[in-house]
Amino acid sequence: MALIKVEHVQKSYSLDKTRLIAVRNVSLEIEAGERVCLMGPSGSGKSTLLNIIGCIDKASEGDIYVDGEDANKLSDARLSDFRNRTMGFVFQNFNLIPVLSVYQNVEYPLLLQRMGRKEREDRVHDLLAKVGLADFGKRSPERLSGGQRQRVAVARALVTKPKLVIADEPTASLDHATGRSIMELMVEMNESAGSTLVFATHDPAVAEFAGRIVSMIDGQVVEDRSRS
């Protein structure tokens, strides 16, 4: 059974009496453990589709199933709990909590899962070391560079060892070397923990880390190919 199943999904918005279609009749399946890149230029619909797969946004039409759950039938409260138990997210704008330290931002998803203190500490310290921020735990996100904030966001996404990692332009704020190390870390998690990785990018160098590339233009899938 596919971890993700998208069936005839469409997403539209109303703007000044005009109906804008961001995603047009997309159907695809993603198996557990895959690394899938949604690739396309700005405005292609890749981020919108990524948000639908991550149950952050709801489709206007069509069905979305994630880990056996029908996302259209879950209440907002159940969706929030489901996302926390199943997924990790890396957003373009980081979405860090400014009143929490770097350590606390990474720890937060584990608190929601009510994980014990010792295991929380081990997980957070391990991930901060892996993203090169072992000495930054007490800092406020406001005292970090954009690249450092992105690394905190990646650590937070991976700390729960989620079944599904959703990443929107995960290297957009990073230099080439740091971006490559972040992608290698996410691939390592994909391979060692079996996490499924679905990410959106317009950068061919980032797409090289995918096992499968789903290309989008004008809200439609125009190519779906394996790189193996």
C-alpha positions in Angstrom: 0.0 0.0 0.0 1.3 3.4 -0.9 2.2 5.8 1.9 0.8 8.7 -0.1 -2.0 8.5 -2.6 -3.2 11.6 -4.5 -6.3 11.1 -6.7 -7.5 13.8 -9.1 -6.5 16.6 -6.8 -7.2 20.2 -7.8 -6.6 23.4 -5.8 -8.2 26.7 -6.8 -8.4 30.2 -5.3 -10.7 33.1 -6.0 -9.0 36.5 -6.7 -10.9 39.5 -7.8 -13.7 37.4 -9.3 -11.1 35.3 -11.1 -10.6 31.6 -10.3 -7.0 30.7 -10.2 -6.1 27.0 -10.4 -2.8 26.2 -8.6 -3.0 22.4 -9.0 -4.8 20.8 -11.9 -6.1 17.2 -11.7 -3.0 15.6 -10.2 -2.8 11.9 -9.4 0.2 10.1 -8.0 1.3 7.5 -5.5 4.4 7.6 -3.3 5.7 4.4 -1.7 7.2 4.3 1.8 10.9 5.0 1.8 11.0 6.9 -1.5 12.8 10.2 -2.1 10.6 12.2 -4.4 11.3 15.7 -5.7 8.5 18.0 -6.9 10.4 20.1 -9.4 9.3 23.2 -11.4 9.6 26.9 -11.7 8.0 29.4 -9.4 4.2 29.3 -9.8 4.2 25.7 -11.1 2.1 24.5 -8.2 4.8 22.3 -6.5 4.6 24.1 -3.1 0.8 23.9 -3.2 0.8 20.2 -3.9 3.5 19.7 -1.2 1.2 21.4 1.3 -1.7 19.2 0.3 0.4 16.1 0.7 1.5 17.4 4.1 -2.1 18.0 5.1 -1.3 21.6 5.7 -3.7 22.7 3.0 -6.9 21.0 1.7 -7.6 20.2 -1.9 -10.6 21.9 -3.5 -11.4 18.7 -5.3 -10.0 15.1 -5.2 -8.7 12.8 -2.5 -5.5 12.5 -0.5 -4.6 9.5 1.6 -1.5 9.6 3.8 -0.4 6.5 5.8 -3.9 5.0 5.4 -5.7 8.1 6.6 -8.2 10.0 4.4 -7.1 13.6 5.0 -10.4 15.0 3.8 -12.2 13.3 6.6 -10.0 14.3 9.5 -11.0 17.2 11.7 -8.5 20.0 12.3 -7.6 18.7 15.7 -7.1 15.2 14.4 -5.1 16.5 11.4 -2.8 18.4 13.8 -2.2 15.3 15.9 -1.7 13.2 12.8 0.9 15.6 11.4 2.8 15.6 14.7 2.9 11.8 14.9 3.7 11.1 11.3 5.5 14.0 9.6 8.4 16.5 9.9 8.4 19.8 8.0 11.0 22.1 6.6 9.5 25.4 5.4 10.9 28.1 3.2 10.3 30.7 6.0 11.6 28.4 8.7 8.5 28.8 11.0 10.7 28.8 14.2 9.2 30.0 17.4 11.0 33.3 18.3 10.4 33.1 22.0 12.1 29.7 22.3 15.8 28.9 22.1 17.3 26.8 19.3 17.3 23.8 21.6 13.7 24.4 22.6 12.6 24.8 19.0 14.1 21.4 18.1 12.7 19.8 21.3 9.1 21.1 20.9 7.8 18.3 18.6 9.1 15.7 21.2 7.3 17.5 24.0 4.1 17.2 22.0 4.8 13.4 21.8 5.4 13.4 25.6 8.8 11.8 25.1 10.9 11.3 28.3 13.4 13.9 29.2 16.6 11.8 28.7 15.6 10.6 25.3 14.5 14.2 24.3 17.9 15.5 25.3 19.8 12.8 23.4 17.7 13.3 20.3 18.1 17.1 20.3 21.8 17.2 21.0 22.4 14.5 18.3 20.5 16.5 15.7 22.0 19.8 16.6 25.4 18.3 16.2 24.5 16.7 12.9 23.4 20.1 11.5 26.5 21.9 12.8 24.8 23.8 15.6 26.0 21.9 18.7 27.1 25.2 20.4 24.0 27.2 19.5 21.3 25.5 21.6 20.8 28.5 24.0 20.6 31.1 21.2 17.4 32.8 20.1 16.5 32.2 16.4 16.7 36.0 16.0 20.4 35.8 16.6 21.0 33.3 13.8 21.7 33.8 10.1 19.2 32.6 7.5 21.2 29.5 6.9 21.5 28.7 10.5 17.8 29.0 11.0 17.2 26.6 8.1 19.5 24.1 9.8 17.5 24.4 13.0 14.3 23.8 11.0 15.8 20.7 9.5 16.9 19.4 12.9 13.3 20.0 14.2 11.9 18.1 11.2 14.1 15.1 11.7 14.1 14.9 15.5 10.9 12.8 15.8 12.2 10.3 13.2 9.0 10.8 11.2 7.6 8.5 8.6 7.3 11.4 6.2 9.5 14.4 5.8 8.1 17.4 3.8 10.6 20.0 2.7 9.8 23.1 0.7 13.0 24.5 -1.0 15.1 23.0 1.9 18.4 24.6 0.7 17.1 28.0 -0.4 18.9 30.0 2.3 22.1 27.9 2.4 25.4 28.2 0.6 26.2 25.3 -1.7 28.4 23.3 0.8 25.9 23.6 3.7 23.0 22.9 1.4 24.7 19.7 0.2 25.4 18.6 3.8 21.7 19.2 4.7 20.5 17.1 1.8 23.0 14.4 2.7 21.6 14.4 6.2 18.0 14.0 5.0 19.1 11.2 2.6 20.8 9.5 5.5 17.6 9.7 7.6 15.7 8.4 4.6 18.0 5.4 4.3 18.7 4.6 7.9 15.2 5.2 9.5 13.1 4.5 6.4 11.6 8.0 6.4 9.9 9.0 3.1 11.2 12.3 1.8 9.1 14.5 -0.4 10.7 17.9 -1.3 10.1 20.7 -3.7 12.8 22.6 -5.5 13.6 24.5 -8.7 17.4 23.7 -8.2 18.7 20.8 -10.4 21.6 20.2 -7.9 19.1 19.6 -5.1 16.9 17.4 -7.3 20.0 15.1 -7.8 19.3 13.8 -4.3 15.9 12.4 -5.3 15.3 8.9 -6.5 12.3 10.1 -8.4 11.5 13.5 -10.0 7.9 14.7 -10.5 8.1 17.8 -12.8 5.3 20.4 -12.7 4.3 23.3 -15.0 1.1 25.4 -14.6 -0.2 23.2 -11.8 0.1 20.0 -13.8 2.4 17.0 -13.7 4.3 16.9 -17.0 6.8 14.2 -16.2 7.2 11.5 -13.5 10.4 9.6 -13.8 12.7 7.5 -11.7 16.4 8.4 -11.6 17.5 4.8 -10.9 
